[in-house]
Amino acid sequence: MSAVPLPKPSTAVAAPRPAQGLGTGLGRAAWLLFERDVRLAFRRWEQVTQPVVFFVMVATLFPLALSPTSQLLQAIAPGILWVAALLSALLALESLFRTDLDDGTLEQLALSGQPLGWLLLSKTLAHWVLSGLPLVLTAPIVALALAAPGEAVGVLMISLVLGTGILSFLGAVGAALTLGTRRGSVLLSLLVLPLAMPVLIFGARATDLAIRGDEPGGALLLLTAMLILSASLAPLATSAAVRISLE
Amino acid sequence: MATWTWFHKLASPPHFYRIAGTLTPWLAIPAALLIVGGVYGGLVRAPADYQQGDAFRIVYVHAPSAWLSLMCYTYMAIAAAVGLIWRIKLAHAVAAATAPIGASFAFVCLATGSLWGKPMWGTWWEWDARLTSQLILLFLYLGYMALRNAFDDLQRADRASAVLAIVGVVNVPIIHFSVYWWNSLHQGRTVLKEGGPGMPPEMLIPLLMCFFGFTLMYGALLCVRVRGEVLIRERNAAWLKQLGAPRAA
């Protein structure tokens, strides 16, 4: 499992495998990194599937623990879906930087001469494709099993796209901060969960409104605003945290 | 440049250690007087509230704690940012010393809020917007302290927790307003409405005394705690040995 070499900042002209349509600078480095992360994940497929299975299992717990009447399930479906998605996203964060720290890839990124924040933005996007997107695609099945009406599925998916995006960015900060610690996983939850509570509030609210047949626009717009904010600021914090972990 | 020398001196551990030592009684004694005066005024002199009776008197502890728990978080984040940007070790010590104090204030605020809730709302815990956002603030403090404790190396603990404090302080307003938004959708207005009828002076003056007293108490506690942090961080430094290092281990 070797890292795809990143181009040096100035002399990347004679790189062995030029990516189409992208130059030789930051864009190409970011694309290579994205491609590498996705390819590595396909080789260790269980890393992608396990959080999804976890998501479905957690959602299954609630009808078993409460009651399978469709009226109750419909009322609590937004909460179940969002809490399960949040926990599953936390579980997936474990794999974001850990292996790259162990085999030295992170150091290579930090030394590559490219702005680390942008590279980590690309890495976070790859992580979202591998952890957020599967949740978005699985959620409709779970939602229908929880007696949510079919019309609400679209809003649920949109809210999950936005929400899991925010969780990936926030979680990247937490994952980078806990890299240098011993008991990282519980600590990671302690750090990320309080920060993720607004996402839970707005995401569950948008889904709830859609299930009742109301207009969910406001909550979705607030989620979008939070996604833009976290996408623009979180990579900076993540790169600062990665540099501290590499010291 | 000369005007800034005092400031740079302040950032050096030996000077700060000395200054904080002399400052402590000057903060602690007025704090004690103000708190005793404010609590006496609040519990004994102030008239009972026409709506809440005597139960409102817990506000003299509750409100200053709520204010300080928020102020401590802001102050902690500012100190952490100063430490991260200008690499001032003392600023990290201030941030580290503030966190447990702020967490205690948040806890006191929650505990008194819960006690207050029993006669007012009939339950020990009501999912009121202000109480809930205080609870999340307490979680943020706990996360910060947990991260700080997870590192063996003090410098890495300082810098990692500084990043967390800055991320947290950006998020605090978002959390606050989202919790209010959530609360306004799920529940009618609570007993304690904002912008309610103004307080008569015999209620307000003890409250202000408590506010100032608690703030000064925070200053005194901070001085003591930062001195402790300096002792831990500089335990091998020469100036401490010259000082005849009191119990620096």
Contacts between the chains, C-beta under 8 A, distances in Angstrom:
chain1	res1	chain2	res2	distance
A	173	B	163	7.4
A	173	B	164	7.9
A	173	B	167	5.7
A	177	B	147	6.3
A	177	B	160	5.1
A	177	B	163	6.2
A	177	B	164	5.9
A	178	B	147	7.2
A	178	B	150	7.1
A	180	B	151	6.4
A	180	B	156	5.9
A	180	B	160	7.0
A	181	B	147	7.5
A	181	B	150	3.8
A	181	B	151	6.2
A	182	B	150	6.9
A	183	B	150	6.9
A	184	B	150	8.0
A	187	B	143	8.0
A	187	B	146	5.7
A	187	B	147	6.4
A	187	B	150	5.5
A	190	B	139	7.6
A	190	B	142	6.6
A	190	B	143	4.6
A	190	B	146	5.2
A	190	B	147	8.0
A	191	B	143	4.5
A	191	B	146	7.6
A	191	B	147	6.2
A	191	B	164	6.4
A	193	B	139	7.2
A	194	B	136	5.2
A	194	B	139	4.0
A	194	B	140	5.0
A	194	B	143	6.2
A	194	B	175	7.3
A	195	B	140	7.8
A	195	B	167	7.0
A	195	B	168	7.1
A	195	B	171	5.1
A	195	B	175	7.7
A	197	B	136	5.9
A	197	B	175	6.1
A	197	B	178	7.2
A	197	B	179	7.6
A	198	B	171	7.7
A	198	B	174	5.2
A	198	B	175	5.6
A	198	B	178	3.7
A	198	B	179	7.9
A	201	B	178	4.9
A	201	B	179	7.1
A	201	B	181	7.2
A	201	B	182	4.6
A	202	B	178	6.6
A	205	B	182	7.1
A	205	B	185	7.0
A	222	B	178	7.8
A	226	B	174	6.9
A	229	B	174	8.0
A	233	B	170	6.8
A	234	B	167	7.8
A	237	B	163	5.6
A	237	B	166	7.0
A	237	B	167	5.2
A	240	B	84	7.8
A	240	B	163	5.3
A	241	B	160	6.5
A	241	B	163	5.0
A	244	B	156	6.1
A	244	B	159	4.6
A	244	B	160	5.2
A	244	B	163	6.9
A	245	B	156	7.8
A	245	B	160	7.4
A	247	B	156	6.4
